[in-house]
């Protein structure tokens, strides 16, 4: 499991432990699993899905994965 944080510029929206997160990047849909290689990705409008249970609709944002933590700063509609 890894830590997931979803924030806006103003506040933390959500924090949870997860085993799988799918994010809508500008290039393609990307799935993050435990110990994914470090990365930074620009997010496009779409849905962040956590463990096939929780969904967040976003307008855009940025995702950063390092040290088994996924941090996303997003804008919502």
N, C-alpha and C positions, 0 to 999 in steps of 0.2 A: 504494500500500500504506500501511497505517497500523499503529501499534503497538497490541497488545491485551495487557492484563494482567488475570489472574483471581487474586484473593486471597481468603483468609478473614481474619478479624480477627487471626489469629495469624501467617499466613505467606503468601508468594507461592506460588501453585499452578502458574501457567503464564504464560509470556510468549512472544509470537510476532508476526511481521508477517503481516498478513492483507489480503485484498482485499474480503472480505464476512463479516459476522457477523450471525447471526439470534439475537435474544434474546426471551425470554418476558416481556413487560411486563404490568402489571396491566390495561392497556387493550386490548392486542392484541399479536400477534407483530410485532416490529420488525426490519427489516434495516438494518444500518449499512454504508455504503460510504465510500470515500475522501472526505474533506472534508465529511462530514455536518455539518449545523448543530450548534452546541453544544447539549447537552441533558443533563438528569438524569432518570432513569426508575427507578421502583420495579420490581423483578423479582418474578415469582411462580414457584411451583413449575413446573419444566419443563426444557427442554433448550436449552443454548447450543450453536449449531452454527457452526463456523469453517470457511469455504471448502468447505463440503459434505464435509469430510474428518474433522474432529475434533468430538466431541460431549462435553459435560459436563452431567450431570444435577445440578440444584440444587434446594434447598428454597425459597429466596427470596434477596433481596439488593437491591443498588442498582447502577445503571450510570451512568457519567459520561463524556460524550464532549466533548473540547475540544482544540484545537490538533492535530488528527489523531491523537489517542490515545484509546482506549477503555479505561477502567478500571472493573473490576467487583469489588465486595466481596460475596461470596456465603456462604451457609450450605449445606452439603451434607447429604444424608440420613444 
